[in-house]
């Protein structure tokens, strides 16, 4: 049980460090930037209490805003993503029992449901992040293109992260 309690703070710190030190310096095609820190919200236990999830998303966004020197756009995007997370879980993995799974994974959701769950939530995050960053609608088409491409790139990294987490937990029960 103690191992479970240490798992999520470790993931939080690791993702923030990777995002700040590595992925914030990666710009493919001039403006594509993977936002892998959202994996923390995606990998949280399925049946986490709503207000705890929102507080953790707020903390994650706030830390990213501090390191990115942005004005609460990461906080807004993370909280919005966390707000929609329960509905997206019900949409793509609605038949889960409260005792059957701890965190979303290929094993618990299935590949298609996990990909769709991740895609929709990453799309919500990225669209809100990039629209708040630009804060105008006259370049919506370019912003939406950037959103879709960044979402796709982020999704690839997120699926790799899910595979790594699931592989590392094979044979281990927390």
Secondary structure, DSSP 4 states (H G I P E B T S, - for coil): -HHHHHHHHHHHHHHHHHHHHTGGG--BTTTB---GGGHHHHHSBTT--HHHHHHHHHHHHHHHHHHHT-SSHHHHHHHHHHHHHHHHHHHHHTT--TTT-SB--HHHH-HHHHHHHHHHHHHHHHHHHHHHHH--STTHHHHHHHHHHHHHHHHHHHHHHHHHHHHHHTT---
